[in-house]
Amino acid sequence: MAEARLQVIAGGAVPQEPLTTDPWQFQTMCVDAFVASWGARGFSLVTIDNDWTAVARNAVCMRSSAADWSSPVRTMA
């Protein structure tokens, strides 16, 4: 019989105040949490490392924070 591969992740209440108002810091926190979720879901470290470099390359190419990617009006620098 296969061994169970589920993990229990500690949760908590959502804070009332925003964690940060800086879009760059918020982007970093979101990416870190997203990458951590890959490990929790059982992705291999090789997959995580390869996908993380793709995320980093795209962010460098766009030269803007992820918060700016979805704005209705974009300006090119």
DOMAR-759615 format. One record per residue (C-alpha): y, x, z; residue number from 1. Coordinates in nm, 4 decimals. Example, Ala and Ser with C-alpha at 12.3 -4.5 7.8 and 13.67 -1.06 7.14 Angstrom:
# residues 2
Y -0.4500 | X 1.2300 | Z 0.7800 | n 1
Y -0.1060 | X 1.3670 | Z 0.7140 | n 2
END
This chain:
# residues 77
Y 0.0000 | X 0.0000 | Z 0.0000 | n 1
Y 0.3473 | X 0.1296 | Z -0.0861 | n 2
Y 0.5769 | X 0.2327 | Z 0.1936 | n 3
Y 0.8939 | X 0.0250 | Z 0.2453 | n 4
Y 1.2064 | X 0.2006 | Z 0.1208 | n 5
Y 1.4767 | X -0.0175 | Z 0.2713 | n 6
Y 1.7456 | X 0.1266 | Z 0.4948 | n 7
Y 1.9602 | X -0.0562 | Z 0.7457 | n 8
Y 2.3231 | X 0.0489 | Z 0.7162 | n 9
Y 2.5529 | X 0.0023 | Z 1.0139 | n 10
Y 2.8301 | X -0.2445 | Z 0.9411 | n 11
Y 3.1346 | X -0.3602 | Z 1.1238 | n 12
Y 3.4348 | X -0.5856 | Z 1.1145 | n 13
Y 3.6855 | X -0.5398 | Z 0.8356 | n 14
Y 4.0147 | X -0.3990 | Z 0.9679 | n 15
Y 4.3194 | X -0.6263 | Z 0.9455 | n 16
Y 4.5462 | X -0.3442 | Z 0.8288 | n 17
Y 4.4873 | X -0.1632 | Z 0.4989 | n 18
Y 4.3094 | X 0.1690 | Z 0.5434 | n 19
Y 4.5750 | X 0.3379 | Z 0.3326 | n 20
Y 4.8700 | X 0.2496 | Z 0.1135 | n 21
Y 4.8387 | X 0.5676 | Z -0.0935 | n 22
Y 4.6647 | X 0.4821 | Z -0.4246 | n 23
Y 4.5173 | X 0.8338 | Z -0.4632 | n 24
Y 4.3660 | X 0.8280 | Z -0.1157 | n 25
Y 4.2368 | X 0.4742 | Z -0.1762 | n 26
Y 4.0769 | X 0.5862 | Z -0.5036 | n 27
Y 3.9063 | X 0.8778 | Z -0.3290 | n 28
Y 3.7744 | X 0.6498 | Z -0.0544 | n 29
Y 3.6388 | X 0.4007 | Z -0.3110 | n 30
Y 3.4640 | X 0.6684 | Z -0.5170 | n 31
Y 3.3147 | X 0.8274 | Z -0.2038 | n 32
Y 3.1840 | X 0.4887 | Z -0.0859 | n 33
Y 3.0446 | X 0.4100 | Z -0.4318 | n 34
Y 2.8628 | X 0.7432 | Z -0.4529 | n 35
Y 2.7285 | X 0.6961 | Z -0.0979 | n 36
Y 2.5940 | X 0.3556 | Z -0.2025 | n 37
Y 2.3854 | X 0.5252 | Z -0.4734 | n 38
Y 2.2047 | X 0.7249 | Z -0.2060 | n 39
Y 2.1533 | X 0.4139 | Z 0.0042 | n 40
Y 2.0019 | X 0.2373 | Z -0.2980 | n 41
Y 1.7587 | X 0.5230 | Z -0.3573 | n 42
Y 1.9052 | X 0.7010 | Z -0.6593 | n 43
Y 1.7994 | X 1.0638 | Z -0.6940 | n 44
Y 2.0465 | X 1.3416 | Z -0.6113 | n 45
Y 2.0318 | X 1.4576 | Z -0.9746 | n 46
Y 2.1494 | X 1.1164 | Z -1.0959 | n 47
Y 2.4258 | X 1.1091 | Z -0.8363 | n 48
Y 2.5456 | X 1.4601 | Z -0.9257 | n 49
Y 2.5456 | X 1.3868 | Z -1.2999 | n 50
Y 2.7271 | X 1.0545 | Z -1.2660 | n 51
Y 2.9786 | X 1.1946 | Z -1.0180 | n 52
Y 3.0860 | X 1.4618 | Z -1.2677 | n 53
Y 3.1346 | X 1.1903 | Z -1.5314 | n 54
Y 3.3609 | X 0.9950 | Z -1.2944 | n 55
Y 3.5603 | X 1.3097 | Z -1.2155 | n 56
Y 3.5978 | X 1.4007 | Z -1.5851 | n 57
Y 3.7237 | X 1.0525 | Z -1.6706 | n 58
Y 3.9782 | X 1.0591 | Z -1.3888 | n 59
Y 4.1090 | X 1.3964 | Z -1.5083 | n 60
Y 4.1301 | X 1.2735 | Z -1.8680 | n 61
Y 4.3291 | X 0.9680 | Z -1.7675 | n 62
Y 4.5577 | X 1.1681 | Z -1.5363 | n 63
Y 4.6213 | X 0.8617 | Z -1.3259 | n 64
Y 4.4763 | X 0.6882 | Z -1.0250 | n 65
Y 4.2175 | X 0.4144 | Z -1.0672 | n 66
Y 4.4728 | X 0.1678 | Z -0.9294 | n 67
Y 4.6836 | X 0.2323 | Z -1.2404 | n 68
Y 4.3941 | X 0.1743 | Z -1.4843 | n 69
Y 4.4003 | X -0.2013 | Z -1.4367 | n 70
Y 4.7772 | X -0.2471 | Z -1.4420 | n 71
Y 4.8969 | X -0.4828 | Z -1.7184 | n 72
Y 5.1543 | X -0.2339 | Z -1.8504 | n 73
Y 5.0549 | X 0.1289 | Z -1.9007 | n 74
Y 5.2908 | X 0.4099 | Z -1.9873 | n 75
Y 5.1717 | X 0.7259 | Z -2.1527 | n 76
Y 5.2948 | X 1.0504 | Z -1.9970 | n 77
END
